[in-house]
């Protein structure tokens, strides 16, 4: 279709008018995008609007619009409103979703090698994480993801370092002090294993239910990076943060292979550059905020404790090394990760 046609001008004009109308007109942009010959790019994430890995999608959208004007219509769906947490990659292989940032735990479910990234105290810090994902190890694992899961990773975004937030304070020095604590973890066996390895009683629950569960006492605690504790307002319903730093977590920015295979080399370059800009934005802001939030939580009246992190590290690492997961890790992979500087 000729993009400069009078029809396009009428549609663009209609789009401007449509945004002024409410609320059924919210359905219009996708159909208008198709009518304009733009490729529809649906994004789905469980991230809440104020979290960095939600806001990074606006950076992606803006960058893509700059490099490939009027070619793509990026539709950002936050808070799990389009697909629920963990359902994204299946939706992508069915052709119902083009872009997402699923958890490394979602990849571990189908690619056992990936479970090394779900293990506590393997990645040392954000810098180590980015070097591992952006180097040869990341490339090898991304190839497996593309082959086995029908999506192409464009990069890994630092989700933050996971800490505990408790609704009632208690003394926590070592894993033994978490005995009997009902700790919410996202709902897969890899997550539950991590929660149990920390010494708690792990309870599966979707991200969207955590705030209320903390408020009502259905759970005693949850684990998430501090920026998410702020953005999802968990601090309003918790009295203590325990800085276990047990997982340097990531989400992968992925595009469905159906879409990826339809792009030409130049468009692929634009996607990669837009994803890198989005990841950079997320990583820089998240690292900066992690350095500021302890003070913020204290100002909000929370107690913030640093436990015996070495005791946690030893217990958790041992649990993984004795587990079925470690048996699936390719020979030498852990050493290669440890040696990455
Ligand atoms: C969560 O459910 O605790 C978690 O932090 C798990 C992550 O893998 C990721 O899915 C994240 O939620 C969501 O993006 C919401 O921030």
Boltz pocket constraint, residues with backbone or C-beta under 6 A from the ligand:
constraints:
  - pocket:
      binder: B
      contacts: [[A, 45], [A, 46], [A, 47], [A, 48], [A, 51], [A, 53], [A, 85], [A, 101], [A, 102], [A, 103], [A, 104], [A, 105], [A, 159], [A, 186], [A, 205], [A, 206], [A, 207], [A, 223], [A, 224], [A, 225], [A, 228], [A, 250], [A, 251]]
      max_distance: 6.0
